[in-house]
């Protein structure tokens, strides 16, 4: 939305009646509310168990890390890669027993009675469950794991935690749960890192089968490596005096003006 559009919008709003103002304000609140909800942090979590030596794991993992987490930013994925990590195999055994499922990879545990075994189930069946949850129609049996109940600092093994355009990789641990959740959810990682000692590093590629996933930025902080892309970190998040309308909000505002002008004819 250009400066001229905003001036035109506010000039027209100034000339409107109080009842018309209320209608437009309600519409704007709905529009900005939608965009704000889409920007919320993690709400649900899933556990992924896979192995780089497994042929069907690579396409399933790539789908989860590059598609599912992008399409559903409310989903946090705790990733346990099993090849070469005996400590993760222990977590795998415990989780299989706890949720009553046979050992098979790739496997995603999304909640009670919500376990997905094999590439086909992961690629085809998880998204509809998340869509239904978004639409207010949760699964008839089972319930999704809530991210708010997860303590990232107490996770066993050597996990990676994926959400949207970032990943946290366990090294030695030590960070508390609040700090880790802020790193996962914050719109601006610089804000969360402020006051903490960290080391800027070259982003190490993350092996997925025979492929690598790379990020633009990385830091080592309190026993974890955090990697992220710029798209997930607005540069002026803490410097703007006024928050501009999002693209969706601006569109709604222009639509509101168009409707009111039509009604005024």
C-alpha positions as CSV (number, residue, x, y, z in Angstrom):
1,X,0.0,0.0,0.0
2,X,1.6,3.3,-1.1
3,X,1.7,6.6,0.8
4,X,-0.9,8.1,-1.5
5,X,-3.3,5.3,-0.8
6,X,-3.0,5.8,2.9
7,X,-3.6,9.6,2.6
8,X,-6.7,8.9,0.4
9,X,-7.9,6.3,2.9
10,X,-7.5,8.5,6.0
11,X,-9.0,11.5,4.2
12,X,-12.1,9.5,3.3
13,X,-12.3,8.0,6.8
14,X,-12.2,11.5,8.3
15,X,-15.3,12.5,6.3
16,X,-17.3,9.4,7.3
17,X,-20.1,9.2,9.8
18,X,-19.6,7.6,13.1
19,X,-21.7,4.5,12.2
20,X,-19.6,4.1,9.0
21,X,-16.4,4.4,11.1
22,X,-17.5,1.6,13.4
23,X,-18.2,-0.7,10.4
24,X,-14.8,-0.1,8.9
25,X,-13.0,-0.5,12.3
26,X,-14.7,-3.8,12.9
27,X,-13.6,-5.0,9.5
28,X,-10.0,-3.8,10.1
29,X,-10.0,-5.6,13.4
30,X,-11.1,-8.8,11.8
31,X,-8.5,-8.5,9.0
32,X,-5.6,-7.7,11.3
33,X,-6.8,-10.3,13.7
34,X,-6.5,-12.9,11.0
35,X,-3.0,-11.9,10.1
36,X,-2.0,-11.8,13.8
37,X,-3.3,-15.3,14.3
38,X,-1.3,-16.5,11.4
39,X,1.9,-15.0,13.0
40,X,1.4,-16.8,16.3
41,X,4.1,-19.1,17.6
42,X,4.0,-22.8,18.1
43,X,0.8,-24.3,19.4
44,X,1.2,-28.0,18.7
45,X,4.2,-30.3,18.6
46,X,5.1,-33.6,17.0
47,X,7.9,-36.1,17.4
48,X,9.7,-37.4,14.3
49,X,11.9,-40.5,14.3
50,X,13.8,-41.3,11.2
51,X,17.2,-42.4,10.0
52,X,19.5,-41.1,7.3
53,X,20.1,-44.7,6.2
54,X,16.4,-45.3,5.5
55,X,15.3,-45.0,1.9
56,X,11.7,-43.8,2.7
57,X,12.9,-41.5,5.5
58,X,14.5,-38.9,3.2
59,X,11.4,-37.9,1.3
60,X,9.3,-38.0,4.4
61,X,11.8,-35.8,6.3
62,X,12.2,-33.3,3.5
63,X,8.4,-33.0,3.4
64,X,8.2,-32.3,7.1
65,X,11.1,-29.8,7.2
66,X,10.5,-27.9,4.0
67,X,6.7,-28.2,3.5
68,X,4.8,-29.1,6.6
69,X,6.6,-26.6,8.9
70,X,6.1,-23.8,6.3
71,X,2.4,-24.5,5.8
72,X,1.7,-24.9,9.5
73,X,3.8,-22.5,11.5
74,X,1.8,-23.4,14.6
75,X,3.5,-26.9,14.5
76,X,6.8,-27.5,16.3
77,X,8.6,-30.7,15.2
78,X,11.0,-32.4,17.6
79,X,13.3,-34.4,15.3
80,X,15.2,-37.5,16.5
81,X,17.7,-38.8,13.8
82,X,18.6,-42.3,14.8
83,X,21.7,-43.2,12.7
84,X,24.8,-42.7,14.7
85,X,22.8,-41.5,17.8
86,X,22.4,-44.3,20.3
87,X,20.9,-41.8,22.8
88,X,18.1,-41.0,20.3
89,X,17.4,-44.7,19.8
90,X,16.7,-44.9,23.6
91,X,14.1,-42.1,23.2
92,X,12.7,-43.9,20.2
93,X,12.1,-47.1,22.2
94,X,10.5,-45.2,25.1
95,X,8.2,-43.3,22.8
96,X,7.1,-46.4,20.9
97,X,6.2,-48.1,24.2
98,X,4.5,-45.0,25.6
99,X,2.2,-44.6,22.6
100,X,1.7,-48.3,21.9
101,X,3.1,-48.4,18.4
102,X,5.5,-50.8,16.7
103,X,9.0,-49.6,15.9
104,X,9.1,-48.4,12.4
105,X,10.7,-45.4,10.6
106,X,9.9,-42.9,9.5
107,X,7.4,-42.2,12.3
108,X,5.6,-39.1,13.5
109,X,3.8,-38.9,16.8
110,X,1.3,-36.1,16.8
111,X,-0.6,-37.1,19.9
112,X,-2.6,-39.9,21.5
113,X,-4.0,-42.2,18.7
114,X,-2.3,-39.9,16.2
115,X,0.7,-41.8,15.1
116,X,1.8,-41.9,11.4
117,X,4.1,-44.7,10.2
118,X,5.8,-44.6,6.8
119,X,6.3,-42.1,4.1
120,X,2.8,-42.3,2.7
121,X,1.1,-41.7,6.0
122,X,3.4,-38.7,6.8
123,X,3.1,-37.1,3.5
124,X,-0.7,-37.7,3.0
125,X,-2.4,-37.9,6.4
126,X,-0.9,-35.3,8.7
127,X,-2.0,-32.1,6.8
128,X,-5.7,-33.1,6.9
129,X,-5.5,-33.5,10.7
130,X,-3.9,-30.1,11.1
131,X,-6.4,-28.5,8.7
132,X,-9.3,-30.0,10.7
133,X,-7.8,-28.7,13.9
134,X,-7.5,-25.2,12.4
135,X,-11.2,-25.4,11.4
136,X,-12.3,-26.3,14.9
137,X,-13.0,-29.9,14.1
138,X,-10.4,-31.9,16.0
139,X,-10.0,-35.6,15.5
140,X,-12.8,-37.8,16.8
141,X,-10.3,-40.0,18.6
142,X,-7.0,-38.7,20.0
143,X,-5.7,-35.2,20.7
144,X,-2.8,-33.2,19.5
145,X,0.2,-32.7,21.7
146,X,0.4,-29.1,22.9
147,X,3.6,-27.2,22.6
148,X,2.9,-25.3,25.8
149,X,3.3,-28.5,27.8
150,X,6.7,-29.3,26.2
151,X,9.8,-28.4,28.2
152,X,12.6,-28.2,25.5
153,X,15.3,-28.0,28.1
154,X,14.4,-31.4,29.5
155,X,14.2,-33.3,26.2
156,X,16.2,-36.5,26.3
157,X,18.7,-37.5,23.6
158,X,20.0,-35.1,20.9
159,X,17.0,-33.5,19.2
160,X,16.6,-30.9,16.6
161,X,13.6,-28.6,17.0
162,X,12.0,-27.3,13.8
163,X,9.4,-24.5,13.3
164,X,8.7,-22.4,10.3
165,X,12.0,-21.0,9.0
166,X,14.3,-22.0,11.9
167,X,15.8,-24.9,13.7
168,X,17.3,-25.4,17.1
169,X,20.0,-28.1,17.3
170,X,21.0,-29.6,20.7
171,X,24.8,-29.7,21.4
172,X,25.4,-29.7,25.2
173,X,22.2,-28.2,26.5
174,X,22.0,-25.8,29.4
175,X,19.5,-23.2,28.2
176,X,16.2,-22.9,30.2
177,X,12.8,-23.7,28.7
178,X,11.6,-20.1,28.5
179,X,14.7,-19.0,26.5
180,X,14.4,-21.9,24.1
181,X,10.7,-21.3,23.5
182,X,11.4,-17.7,22.8
183,X,14.1,-18.7,20.3
184,X,11.5,-21.0,18.6
185,X,8.6,-18.4,18.6
186,X,10.1,-14.9,18.5
187,X,9.6,-12.9,15.3
188,X,13.0,-11.3,15.9
189,X,15.8,-13.6,17.1
190,X,18.0,-10.6,17.8
191,X,15.6,-9.5,20.6
192,X,15.7,-12.9,22.3
193,X,19.5,-13.1,22.0
194,X,20.0,-9.7,23.6
195,X,21.6,-10.1,27.0
196,X,22.9,-13.6,26.2
197,X,26.4,-14.6,25.3
198,X,26.4,-16.2,21.8
199,X,28.8,-16.9,19.0
200,X,27.9,-16.2,15.4
201,X,28.9,-19.2,13.2
202,X,28.7,-20.3,9.6
203,X,25.4,-22.2,9.3
204,X,26.3,-26.0,9.2
205,X,24.3,-27.9,6.6
206,X,21.8,-30.4,8.1
207,X,22.0,-33.8,6.4
208,X,18.7,-35.3,5.5
209,X,19.3,-38.7,3.7
210,X,21.6,-37.8,0.8
211,X,20.5,-34.1,0.8
212,X,21.4,-31.1,2.9
213,X,19.1,-28.3,4.3
214,X,20.9,-25.0,4.7
215,X,20.0,-21.8,6.5
216,X,21.2,-18.2,6.1
217,X,22.2,-17.5,9.7
218,X,23.4,-19.4,12.7
219,X,24.6,-18.7,16.3
220,X,25.8,-21.0,19.1
221,X,24.1,-20.1,22.4
222,X,23.9,-21.9,25.7
223,X,24.5,-25.4,24.4
224,X,22.3,-25.1,21.3
225,X,22.8,-24.0,17.7
226,X,20.1,-21.8,16.3
227,X,19.7,-21.5,12.5
228,X,17.2,-19.3,10.7
229,X,16.3,-17.4,7.5
230,X,15.7,-13.7,7.1
231,X,12.1,-14.2,6.1
232,X,11.5,-15.2,9.7
233,X,13.1,-12.1,11.2
234,X,11.7,-8.7,10.4
235,X,14.6,-6.2,10.4
236,X,12.6,-3.3,11.8
237,X,10.6,-5.2,14.4
238,X,11.9,-3.1,17.3
239,X,12.6,0.2,15.5
240,X,9.3,1.1,14.1
241,X,7.3,3.8,15.9
242,X,4.1,2.6,14.3
243,X,3.3,-0.8,13.0
244,X,2.1,-0.6,9.4
245,X,-0.7,-2.7,8.1
246,X,0.2,-6.1,6.8
247,X,-0.5,-6.9,3.2
248,X,-3.8,-8.6,4.2
249,X,-4.7,-5.6,6.5
250,X,-4.0,-3.1,3.7
251,X,-6.2,-5.0,1.3
252,X,-9.0,-5.2,3.7
253,X,-8.7,-1.5,4.4
254,X,-9.0,-0.6,0.7
255,X,-11.9,-3.0,0.4
256,X,-13.7,-1.4,3.3
257,X,-13.3,2.1,1.7
258,X,-14.6,0.8,-1.6
259,X,-17.7,-0.7,0.1
260,X,-18.4,2.5,2.0
261,X,-18.0,4.6,-1.1
262,X,-20.5,2.4,-2.9
263,X,-22.9,2.6,-0.1
264,X,-22.6,6.4,0.0
265,X,-23.7,6.8,-3.7
